[in-house]
Every structure is written in structure tokens, then in C-alpha cells.
Amino acid sequence: MEVIDGRLILGGVEASALAEEFGTPLFVMEESEVRARARRLKKAFANRSVKLFYAGKANPNLRLWELIGSEGFGIDCCSAGEVYLALRAGFSPDRISFTGTGLSAEEMRYLASTGVAVNLDATSQVEMYGRVAPGRAIGIRINPMVGTGSHLSCTTGGSHSKLGIPIDYARQASEAAARAGLTLRGLHVHTGSGGLDAAVMLGTARTLFELAEQFADTLEVLDLGGGLGVPHEPEDRPFDLETYARGVLALVNHWNGSHARPLEVFLEPGQYLTCEAGWMLTRVVIVKPTPEGRVFAILDSNFNHYLGTALYKSYHEFHAVSRMGAPRTRSYELVGNLCNTGDTFASDRLMPELAEGDLLGMVNAGAYGLSRSSNYNSRPIPAEVLVSEGQAKLIRRRQTYEDLLLWQE
Ligand SMILES: Cc1ncc(COP(=O)(O)O)c(C=O)c1O
């Protein structure tokens, strides 16, 4: 992004022109930022034993997946539907990694039919997969009982978490795999999203390498998940990618130098690649002062489009896009247009004086925004555009009212 004369420019296009052309609310993805992120990850993890996957759930837009794929990334999927999309986007099964929970036999049959490698996250799921696809290789997701995450609901390691096989039961799960005629090919961890502490994540990687010693005769892959966070709050420090990468590379190099059977390391970041590349443009529809002195700015967006602010109070900066850098003189409740009080983006947020019709830009909207969108209150889901070198390309069209009829019988 750039600011010229107080106006916000995204990918060389003025944000207000994007809002005029495509309407609001609108998601805008900056191609150069996505590529820069991808290249930074590639550079940090440059090693032929490391494979990078984009966690597709962060933003399941096929044009975006193609773009990230063109940087050499595969796609990490968490559902049979995501695998279907990844295959449709042209990723070959060996460029797709799957880790999911609560799989039905039907989903397992679909996954087995695609040839995609799967990580399972319960001993009973291992047994079921053995019945559905005997003779296959699998990975198991381990809960190392340590979590990282920006909020408890995005922390997936630890005793509160339903995800993964508790590390003390790893041996049991591997025995279940052997009984079911499956080969244990991989161990997987993902301990949370939005973590900014590289040291904790490195500690988890070490734990997984230590566990791997027990299964060294069949293992081929250690998947360290995603979870590399980006700063949201003004006082957040960026994730120390280089330290984390150096630590991970030291672990894999040491393993491969000391074991007969080499390991590959998989990483599946989502937020790190696309969060900061995305903006949500939204207009102020109503400015509503209250007698107690609160001022609500009701936007044309809501938690249907970005759930994190309502679900776990994630912090996102908002800018008045035609007055970038203007003094922030008044406190606002920035809220959505749904019939819920919890539909709140930011409370007591200092902004320049707002008027109805003003265009705002919410930062860090490129991950877990549209991917969690819904039609609650029967409101159509917004469009998404990709901007690059002064050009804007529609990569997801805005839903119409007719779209709301699609699933009605
Ligand atoms: C198994 C798994 N891998 C990767 C990710 C991506 O996480 P992030 O976007 O924080 O990198 C997630 C997120 O929920 C996940 O559950």
C-alpha cells in the first residue's frame, strides 16, 4: 500500500476508485504483498528438505491459490471440500496436504480416492481409515500439550484442545495404525494461530523431532503446521521468522545427517501469507450519537464478512481512506449492520471525524475474512478483487439476491 496526498492506494489503484467500481463492502488483495510474503518464507526455509503449503482455509479463493501455487507452494486442506477445490485449482495430489478432524467414512473414502496424504487426529479415526483404505500411509496429528495462539479459541495445543492426539497417546495411535495395516509416514503439529513467539513454536518443533525418534523406521514427514502470526495490536512485535526458520533447518539438517532415513519438513502457514495483503473497504452508513456520549458508526459490513473481531475480539486498524494520517479526534463504536449487538468491529476507537458515506479500510483482512463468511440476515457476501501494478481483477463476484435462493428447496 501507498499513501499519496492522504489517499490510500492499493496495488497502484486508488482505494476509493475500487469502491466506486466494485461497490462495498469489498475485499482487496494486493498481489505484490502476497508474493513478497511467499518469497520471504521461501528464502527463510530454503532447503530441499522443506516443503511449503498455504493453509487454504485462510482464504479459499482459487485465483489466490493459483498465485501462491505459482510461487511453488502446495495447498494445505482441512476438509474434503477443500481438497476438491485444490484439485480443481490444478494442484496435483502430491502438492496437497490434508489435516482434518471429525471425518466421516464418506469423507475418508473421498480423500482416499484422491491419493492425497492425510493426517488423522484421533486413534478411532486411524482405525476407521484402516477400514476405508487398508494398506495406505498416514500421518497423525499430535497435541504436544503446549499451545500458541492469539486467543484461546485459536490455540489448538494444550489440554483444553479437542485437536490432535495427546502426545502421551502417540504410541497407542501408531500401534492402532499398525494393527489396521497402515504405515505411519508422518507426524503433524499445529498448536494455534496468530502466535508471535518463535521460541515457543521452535520448542514444539523440537518436541516433534524428539517424538519422531520412536517412529524413525517408517517416518518420512514432520509437518510443523502453520500458526506464524502477524502483528495486529499497535504494540505487537512481528514474528521472528528468521530465528524460527534457522531453528527448524538446524533440526532437520541434524536429523538428516544422523539418521539413515531422511525426513522432510512441511509447513502450512495461512495468516502469514495473506493476512496483511488484504483490506476490507466498507462505508459508514449511519453515524448515531447517543445521549451518554457514545457515537456508533454503523458500517455496510458485519461479522458475516469478518468474524474474528466479534468471535475473539481481534484488533484491526481502520483508516478513513481519503484522509490517511488525519488526526484521530473522536471515539467511535465501529459496528456492523446485523441485528446483533455483538456485531462489533472496534469499540472506543479513535478516528478522524466520520460522516455518513465515508469510506473506511480495515487492515489485515486477507485471512479468515471471506473464508468464514455467511449469509446471516440474508445479506449477500461481498466481492474480492486482486490488485497489481495499477490493475484490478475481480476474483470473487459479489453475491446477488438470486444466490440466496440456491440452497432453498
Ligand atoms: C492444521 C492447520 N494448519 C495450518 C493452519 C493455518 O494457521 P495460520 O493461518 O495461523 O498459519 C491451521 C489454522 O487453523 C490449521 O488448523
The ligand as an SDF file (V2000), in Angstrom:
LIG
                    3D

 16 16  0  0  0  0  0  0  0  0999 V2000
   -3.9340  -27.7840   10.7580 C   0  0  0  0  0  0  0  0  0  0  0  0
   -3.7400  -26.3470   10.4450 C   0  0  0  0  0  0  0  0  0  0  0  0
   -2.6910  -25.9820    9.7010 N   0  0  0  0  0  0  0  0  0  0  0  0
   -2.4720  -24.6790    9.3640 C   0  0  0  0  0  0  0  0  0  0  0  0
   -3.3400  -23.6940    9.7990 C   0  0  0  0  0  0  0  0  0  0  0  0
   -3.0440  -22.2690    9.4030 C   0  0  0  0  0  0  0  0  0  0  0  0
   -2.8980  -21.4660   10.5060 O   0  0  0  0  0  0  0  0  0  0  0  0
   -2.3690  -19.9680   10.3290 P   0  0  0  0  0  0  0  0  0  0  0  0
   -3.2770  -19.2710    9.3860 O   0  0  0  0  0  0  0  0  0  0  0  0
   -2.4220  -19.4090   11.6850 O   0  0  0  0  0  0  0  0  0  0  0  0
   -0.9880  -20.0490    9.7900 O   0  0  0  0  0  0  0  0  0  0  0  0
   -4.4440  -24.0290   10.5830 C   0  0  0  0  0  0  0  0  0  0  0  0
   -5.3800  -22.9990   11.0660 C   0  0  0  0  0  0  0  0  0  0  0  0
   -6.3530  -23.2140   11.6960 O   0  0  0  0  0  0  0  0  0  0  0  0
   -4.6500  -25.3970   10.9180 C   0  0  0  0  0  0  0  0  0  0  0  0
   -5.7000  -25.7750   11.6660 O   0  0  0  0  0  0  0  0  0  0  0  0
  1  2  1  0
  2  3  1  0
  2 15  2  0
  3  4  2  0
  4  5  1  0
  5  6  1  0
  5 12  2  0
  6  7  1  0
  7  8  1  0
  8  9  2  0
  8 10  1  0
  8 11  1  0
 12 13  1  0
 12 15  1  0
 13 14  2  0
 15 16  1  0
M  END
$$$$
